[in-house]
């Protein structure tokens, strides 16, 4: 399990434990974290699970695949630290991960 902090656009924090092997998106959905829609269910076929990975965690979360980069083209407010949370697998090394949510997912 890893503790992940999801920070809504308004600053509201949700600190939850996410089982190893799940995605950061699945952790949000299973813990009722608002702000991640996950319309495609984690198939990397939309951009409604867009998050901003805290700078301290960018290396630990890895880099985006070409498919993920293509899907991010559909997200609003994309930054260098933008990721699709369905593409970040939770490992013990991500204990303490912080992600911020955009103002909206559409």
Helices and strands as residue ranges (DSSP letters): E 2-7, E 13-18, H 24-30, E 50-53, G 55-57, H 66-72, E 82-84, G 85-87, G 92-94, E 98-101
